[in-house]
Amino acid sequence: MEQALRYGQNKALVWAIAAGRALSEFSFEEAVQYQMRAVELDPVGYVNRANLAGNLFKSAQYELAYAEWQTALDLNPMVGEKIHLDLARVRILQRNDEQAKTLIANLREGLERNEAQAMLHWMRGESEAFENLNREMADISGFESAAALAKVHAFSGNTDESLRWLRLAADQATEHYHYWGALQRLKILWTSPFFLDMRNDPRWIQMYDDAKSRAAL
């Protein structure tokens, strides 16, 4: 990778690839630095800008991530709903329930909105609504619903339940997707800042390593 960066130092794509590799190794600060270089070389490219926002988000630099996602939205207004979800997740992690509520209102009905809404209910102490949405998501099979519930329970501080849903999500990824598809889903899930407090938990690390090994079979 060092050789590629040396010869491709003026190519945004090379730096973006390096950022993706760093992210796969949980080197979050390095991923941010590499992606910043990609944006310097491609300042009006939506993809590089959105990826920088995502890397900042994963490294818990929430205000910077929010600003970069807003810039990405200016560059490509057609992706408004996707960006509104990202912005809502930032405000949720910052415990800003009023702004999160406004952003969630822009989302269409579905699993991603339910995930964000469940977290909002938990922040506001609306336990019955929180549990109802969790049950609704649990009735949906597949990787996406298990991943959503893993994040919701991590956010609410229920580590054991979050790990249970993480294990189910990993099973779904390795059983129903080909190698690269499984790895991509595992990377996106495991680098989520909703698991920030779990990143040093040996169970979390071992589960990821086991899932990667199974994906390669």
Secondary structure, 3 states (H helix, E strand, C coil): CHHHHHHCCCCHHHHHHHHHHHHHCCCHHHHHHHHHHHHHHCCCCHHHHHHHHHHHHHCCCHHHHHHHHHHHHHHCHHHHHHHHHHHHHHHHHCCCHHHHHHHHCCCCCCHHHHHHHHHHHHHCCCHHHHHHHHHHHHCCCCHHHHHHHHHHHHHCCCHHHHHHHHHHHHHHHHHHCCHHHHHHHHHHHHCCHHHHHHCCCHHHHHHHHHHHHHHCC
